[in-house]
Each structure stands twice: as structure tokens, then as C-alpha cells.
């Protein structure tokens, strides 16, 4: 039995370095490889060595098993682990047990000598021991993963989601997070809130109750993103000690159940090159765009720019069912829209290049959060009657919606209605809401909120967070019809830094949600303004 266990344990150890190391070891790890080699050599010593060698092997086997267990425990404490150490842990324990049993065998004991020297004849007990080691090695990664996750899901709801609130109401609810808020995004029935203790919590937009929770205690949240249809949430967890990679987890926004997980380079996550769609998780790595299945995590398609073209510069944007990629060719600048489910080209918009004359020629893309409209801007395009070098396009069809006179002043990230900002010396002196369908603009009041800390647009309203003093701020609401703005005070106690990037203002189903992200101090509450 011990011989079978030792041999299978050595095979598990040899297999371990070829398994994923996850975020702690995104590349080949010398420590894991060295431990695996040590376990294999120990197993060979147990099987073929004399008594003195076997005693030494028993000591070495126990030491190796302790070392692997210590590394695995360290991974579990930071909420991140790969598949390599759990498999190696099973193999090292199996070899250690075999080594201890071999060291305890006395040569003068005929029964023990016959038991060990019985060759490799198939014995039921030995086969059972080997099978148990194999099963343990196969299940170990899942067991380690289960040990680092704290998840409270809910059943899927059989009723349609609430509509996204167009303007804040007079009623308010508040939820006090246990740690500082990292980010807030709209989901199917409210918002998902990421906190600095490694948790994502979904709150109902109607009353602020907790719907579900997913946590990796010890693993800080790197980013939180929701799909345009609000049915999928993607959260990344990073290591506090190793910044090379992050674990990207796809969650069902309705139930909180995890769908898939993939390890990606931190640079891709931190530069907003990862985004969920309706069916795939899209990742742009240099010039290659890859679509990963939301449910299984495997890659479904890859896209690269055509021969003679590049896609190095400019951010990717996302429509509701399209991935919008900037493409630069020898004679043209343009955007290619890929079908997010298949990776096939759906439409293309191109303009001719002008003479460079030493000036930079590039493309800027920016989509509205609902994925309906994309802002297409070029620098260095040739002006021709049939070319549209700057304009708002329908993200699904590529149809030109409108051509702003000064496209560089347009903000597509504000919400459903893009904003046009007039500035003088870096100070905003005028503000207009732009209707993408008609190109008409509505002037908005600057005086109502001279110091805005966050803003957003819905299809009917412009909402701003103003006059944040650390304990209270004012939410100013102005209809896009141009009528007078109204103000609503919001209690937002909490300590920490204040500034434009600290306040989060989100239009979600059931409520307009406002909170503040901080570092240190008392976390600010998450407040919902409902109808």
C-alpha cells in the first residue's frame, strides 16, 4: 500500500508545477518547482534506498510537507491561491506518509519485508490508497478555493428589474459598510458595492437591504465593473504583495453566484481593458482582443487588426452588444465594431489620414455607460465632404447620430446624455446637455453647483454632488428641459480624503445612489435617494 501511495504522490508532485499558480504565482515559480523536485527525489529514495536512506527520506518528506503546507496556508490567508500548491500538498503528504512507513520497517521483520518487497503486484489496499491520493489531488484546488471564498447568494428573482431612476426622490435609505468603499456600480435590482476588506455586496435600490455578498477576506478589491445590461458584475482581487496579476471573478448580478474566474495581468485590469458584455468577458491585451465565456471562463474568440493595420493606441469602448476597437491603417483612422458574442466584424467607420507634418495622428473612443452611443474622435484626419472624423455614432449599427462642433469638449462618460463642457483656463464656464439623436443642446446651470464633486446624466435629468464638507453634501438635480434646479441635502458622515474622485454618484434601478470612497478613517455610508 505504501509503495503505491508514494509513487502516486510523486506523480502528483511532478504534475503540480504545470498547474496554474493563480495570482500569487502567475508565472513559473522557482519555489514550487524546487519543492516538487524535492518531493519526487524523496519518493525515489523511499522506493529504492536502504534503511539509512529511507530514514533520511522520512525526515525530508515531513519537512517538505510542512513547507508546502505553510505556503498553502499563506495563500489562504490572503484570499488567493492557485491550483499548484493544493496538488503539491496532496503529493507531499502522500510521499511523507510512505516515507515514514518505509523508515519504520525493520529488515529483520519477515512480514514487513514481504509487504514492502512484494513488487508492484496489484493489491486491493494499494489500489485503494492510490485512488484516494488521486481523488484528493483532483479535488484539492476546488477545496482550497472554497476555503478562501465567503459567499451568500440568493435565489433568482422571477420578476422584471426596477427601471433605472431618472431623478432622485425625497425618500432616502442608508447602508453602513463595514470597511471603506472602493467603488459602486448599478446592477439588475440596485447597486453592487465593493469594500476594501475584499467584499462585494449587492444592495436593493428600493430600500438598501443586502441582497447577496461575495468576499475574499484578505484579498483587496482591485476593480468593480458591471455590464451595460446590469446582469453581470466583474470584480478583480489583487495581492497586497505581488502586483503582477489579479483574479477576475464573474458574478451573476441577480443572485451573486460566481460564474467563472480567470487570472489576468494587473496592467489590463488597471487600464480598463476588461469589460463584461451580455455573453462574454472581453479583454484587450495590446493589439489582441479576446472574448472569454462568462459561464465557463474559456476563450471563445480572438481578434487582431488586419494586415498592415495596428491597434496599439486608444482605449477600447463597449456598446450593448459590441466591442469598439480603434484601428489605424496606412491611409485611414477608424473604429471597428466587433460582435461581442462571436468576435466577427459588425460594422466599420473610417476616415482618410491627412499629411502628418510631424503631428500625432490617433483615435479617441468613449461610450455612454448604457452602451448606446460612442463618441468617435480623430486627430490628423483629412476633412472631406463625405468623412465624419468626429461624431456620435450608434454603437450597435455605426450610424452617425450627430457631429458636435467642438468634439473635444464632449463627455460621453457622464451618462445617457453626453455633456458639453465649455472651459476657460481649466475652469468650466458653461455646461450643456447634448441629445445624441438630434444634436440639440440644453444649457445647464453652473451657479447652482459651483463646486461639483461628481455628476451624472440620465435620459431626463442632470444630477450633481456639490459642496461636500466631509459630513454632508448636496445633490443638485436639473431637468434636461432647462427648468430650474432643485437641491437635496444628504448626510454622508465619514473621515478620509475628499475630492472629485472620492464621491460616487450612480443612477441605478430603484434609486440614485451616492457615497464616498476613502482611505482610512470611518467609512461613509451608501445612501439611496428613491422616489
N, C-alpha and C positions, 0 to 999 in steps of 0.2 A: 504493500500500500504506500509506504513512504517513498519508494523509488518512483512510482507513478506520480505522486504529488510533487516531488522535487522536479521531475522532468517537465511537467506541465507548468509549474511555477516559473521555471527558467524560460519556457516559451512565452509566457505572459510578459515577463520582464523584457525579453527581446522585442516583443510587439509594442510595448509601451512608448518608446521614443517616436514611433511612427504615428502615434495618435496626436490629436490637437492638444496644444498646451494652453489654449484659451488666452485670456488677457494677460495672465502672469507670465506666460511663455509663448508669445505669438510666433517666435522663430525657433529654430533648433537650439535646444538648451544643453549646454555642456554638463551641467549638474545632473540632469535627468539621464543623459546618455552615460555618464560615468557611473551612476548608481545602478543602471540597468546592466552594464558590463560587469560590475561587481557581483550582482546577484547571479548572473549566468556563470561566472567563474566559480562562485561558491557552490552552485549546483553541480558543476563538473567535478569539483573536489569531493563532494559528498558521494557521488556515484562511483568514482574511480579511485579514490585515495585510501591510504591506510588509516589506522586508528588515530595517529597523531594529526594527520591532515584533516580528518573528519572533526576532531575536537576544535581545531583552529577554524574550520569552516562553520561549525556551530556558533562560535563566538562572532565570527564575521557576519553570518546570516542574521543573528539577532541585532547586531549593530546596524546593519543595512536596513533592516525592517524598521528600527526605531528612527533612523534618519529620514526614510521615506515618509513615515507616519508624521514626523514633525513638520516636514514640508507641506504635506497634505493639510494638516491642521492649520498651518499658517494661511494657506489658501482659503480654507473655510471661514476663518476669522475675518478676512477682508471681503467676503461675499462673492468671490470669483474663483473659479477653478476650471482646469481643462480636463480632458479625458485621460491624459498620460499618467498623472500621479495616482489616480484611483486604480488603474490597471496595474501599475507598477507596485502599488501597495499590496494588492492581492498576490501578485507573483512573489514578492519578497517575503511575505508571511508564509506562503506555502513552502518556499525553499528553506526558511528558518525552521519550520516545524520538521521538515525532512532532515535537516542537518542535526537538529537536537536529537531526533530519534536515532539517527545513524551514529552519533557520538556516544550515545548510551548503550550501544550494542557491544557486548563482550565477545571477543573472538573465540574464547573457550566455551561459550554457550552454544551447543549444537543447534538448539531450536532457533535461536536468534540468527545464527549463521545461515541456516537453511532458509529462514524467512527473507533475509536480505539477498542471499545469493541464488534465489530461485529463478534468476534470469528475468526475462521480460514476458514470461508466460501470462496469459490473460487470467486475472483473478477478479472475481466479482467485487471484492472490497477495494482493490486497487483501481478498478474502473470507476467505481462509485466516487472514490476520493478525487480522481482526476476530473470527473464530470462536475463535481461540486466546485472545484477550482475554476473550471472554465465558465460555469454559470456565474460565479461570483465576479470574475473578471469582466464578463459582458454586462452585468448589472451594476457594477461599481460606479461608472460615470453617472448613471441616472441617479443612483443613491446619493452621490456627492452633490449633484445639482439640487436634489430635493432638500438636502440639508442646509443649503445656503439661501433658499427662497422661502419667504413668508407671504402666502397668497390667500386672500379672502375674496372669492368670486361670488357672483350672483347668477340666478337663472336668467336666460334671455327673456326680454320683455316682448309680449305679443301685441303691443300697441305701437302706433307710429310715434316718432320722437316729436317733442315740442318744437315749434318753429323758433328760429333764431330771433331773439328780441331785437326790435328795431330801435327802441329808445328806452332809457332807464325809467323805471316807475318810482313810486313813492315808498313802497314797502322794501325793507332790507332784511337780509339774513346774514349771519356771520359764522365762520368756522375758524377755530383757532388751531393752526398747525402745530405739531409737536416740535418742529425744527424749522429753520429758515426756508422760505420758499425759493426754489430755483427758477421755476417757470410755470405758466398756466396756459393751457390750450383748450379750445372748445371741442367737445365730443358729442356723442349722439343725444344724450339726455342732460347735458350740463357742461361741466369742465373737468379736466384732469389736472391735478396739481402735483408737481414734483417737489420734494423737500430734500434738504441737504443731508438727511440721515439715510438716504438710499431708498426712499419710498415714492410710489406714485399712488395717489388717492383720487378716486372719481367722486365728485360731488354733484348731487341733483341740482339743476338750475332753478327748480321751483322753490325748494326750501333749504338747500345746503346740506342735506343729510348725506352721509357717506354711503355710496353705492357699492364700491369694491376697493380693494387695496392690493398692491403688488410691491414687495420690498426685497431688497438685497442688503440686509444690515451689514455695515462696514464698507460698502461699495458706493462711493459718491456718484450722484447722477451727473452725467456729462451734458445731455441734452434731452429735450422732450419735444416731439413733433406729432401732429395729427394730420391725417389725410384730409383732402378737401371735402370729402363726403362725411367726415367726422366719425366714420365707423371703425377706424384703426388708429391706434396710438403706438408710436415707436419711442422707446426710451433707451438711452445708452448708459451703461455703467462703466466707470473707469477705475483704474487702480490709483491709489494715492502715492504709490512708489514707482510705478512703471507707466510712462505716458505713451508707449508705442502703439497700443491698441485699445479698443473699447468693445464691450459686449453689447450688441444691438439687439434688443428684445422687442418683438412684435406682439402687441396685446389687442384683444378684442375690446373695443371701446364700450360695448354694451355690458359685457359680463366680466371683463378683467382677466379672462382666461388667456394664458400665453399661447400664441400660435406657432412661433418659430424664434430662432436665435441664430445670429451669425456674428463672428468676430471680424471687425474691420479696423483698418489703420485709423488712429486718432485724427490725423490730418483731414481725412474725408468727413468725419463727423463734425469736427470743429469748424469747417469751412462750408457747412450746409450743403454737402454734396450727397446727402442721404435723405430720401423722402418716400413715404408710403403713398401708393395710389389705391385704386379700388381693388386691384388684383395682385400687384407686385410691389416689392420694395425696390426702388430704383437707386442705384449707386453710380456716381460718375467718378472714375479713377483716371486722372489725367485725360487722355482722349477717348477712353473706352467707357461706354455706358452699359451697365448690366442690370437686368431685371431679375430679382430673386422672388420666388414664390412666397406669398405671405403665409401660407399654411405650412409648407414643408421646409422652407428656407433654401431649397436648391435653386440654382440658376436656371432661368427659363429662356433667356435670350441675351445676346451681346450685340452691341452696335459700335462701329468705328467709322470715322469720317471717310468719304470716298477718296480714291487715289488722287493725290495732288492737292488735297484739302487738309486743313487742320482744325482742331477744336480745343486748343490749349487755353485760350484766354476767354474770359467772360463766364458768368455763372449760368448754370442750368436753371430753367424755370419749369414750373409744373402747372399744367392745366387740370381739369377734372379727370380726363382720361388720356391725357397726352403728356409727353416729356419733351420739353422745348430746348433744343441744343444749339448754341451758336456755332456757326461753321464759316471758316474763312478759306476761300479758294484763291487761285491766282488772279482772277478777274472779278470776283464777286465777294460780297459780305452778305450773310443771311442767317436765317433760323430754319432749322429742320424740326418738324413735329413728328415724334415717334408715337405710335400706338402703344400705350403703356402695357397692354396685355401681351402683345406679340413682338414689339420692337420694330415693326415694319413702319416705313415712312408713310405718314398720312397726308402731310402737305409740306410745302416749302415756300419760303418767301425770301427773295434775293434782290440785291441792288448792285449796280456796277461800281467797281472801285474807281476813285479819282487818282490823279497823279499824287504820289505820296509827298514829294518835296520835303522829305525828312520828317514829316509829321506822322504820329501814330495813327494807325487805322484799326479800329476794333468795333466790337458789338456789345451792347448792354441789353440784357433782358430782365424784366421784372413782371411777375404775375400777381394779380389780385389774390388775396387769401382764399376766395371761393373758387379759384381756378377758371373763371370765365374769360378773363381778359389778360392779354400780355402786352406790356409796353416794349416796343422794339425801337432801339436807338442805335445809330451808327455814327462813327467818326471817320471821315475820309471817304464817304460815298459820293458818287457823281450825281449831280442834280439833273434829272431828265424828266420830261413830262409824264412818262408812264411809271416812274420809280417812286416808291414810298420809303425813303430812307429812315423816317421817324414817324411812328404812329402807334395807335392802339389797335391790336388785332384780336379777332375772336380766337381763343386758344384751341377750340375744337375744329374749326374749319379753315383758319388762316385769313378769313375775310377782313379787309381793312374797315375798321369802325369809324375812326376819326384821326385827323392829323393835327396835333397840337402845334400852335405857332412856335412855342418855346418848349420843346420836349424835355430839355434838361431840368426844367422846374417841376416836372410831374412826378408825384409819388404814387406808385401802384400798390405799395405795401400797406397803405392805411386801411383798406377795406374794400367793400363792394364798389364804392365811388372813389376813383382816384382824386388826389388833391393837387392843386397847382399852387406852388409857393412863390410869391414874389419877395425878393430879398434885396437888401442894400447893405453892403459891408458886412455880410454874415448875419444880419438881423432880418427876420421875417417881417416885411412891411405890408404884405397883402396875402390873402388866402381865399382860394376859390375851390368849389367842388365841381368836378368835371363829370358830365354824363357821357359814358362811353358810347352809347347808342346814337346820340345826336351831336355830340361835340359841344353842346351848350354848357355854360358855366354859371354858377351861382356864387356871389360874393358872400363870404362869411365874416363874422365879427372878430376882429383881433382884440379890441378893447375888452371884450367880455372875459378874456383869459390871456392877459399879457405874459404870464409865465406858465406855460403848459409843461407838464412832466410826462404826459403820454396822450395819445389821441387815436381815434379810430372812426371809420365811417361805416354806416350801414346803408341800405338802399334808400333810406329816407332821412337819415339823421347824421349829424357830425357831433361826436362826443369827445370831450377833453377832460383830463385830470389836471387841476390847477391848484396853485397856492398850497403845496404840500409843506407843512411845517413839522412833520415827524409824528404828530398826534392826530391831525385831521387834514383832509383835503376837500376840495370842492369839485364836483362833477358838473361840468357845464354842457348843456345839450342845446343844439340849434338845428331845427328842421332844414332840410336842403331846399326848401321853398324860399328861404331868405328871411323868414319871420324871426322875431326876437328870440334870443337865447334865454334859457332858464337855468337855475343853479340848484344843486342838491348837495348839502354837506354830508360827508362820510367820515365816520370815526375810524381811524386807522392807526391805533397805537402800535408802537414798536420802536426799537432802537436800531441804529445802524446807519449806513451811508444813505444820503438822499441825492437824487439827480434824475435826469431824464431816463436813464437806462434802468433805474430801480423800480419804477412803477409799471405794473402790468394792467392793461385795460383790454378786456376781451368781450366781444359780443358772442353769446352762447345761447343755446336753447334754454328758455326759461328766465334768463337774467343777463344783465350787463354786469360783469364781474371785475372787481378791482382789488389789487393787493400790491404789496411792495416786497421786492427781493432785497435781502440784506446779508451782510457778513458779520456774524457775531451779534450779541445783544438779544433782545426779546423779539421773537418772530411777530411780524404784523399779521393780523387776521386776513382771511379771504372773505370779501364782502360781496354779496349779490344784490343788485338793485332790480327788483321784479316789478311787474305791472300792478 
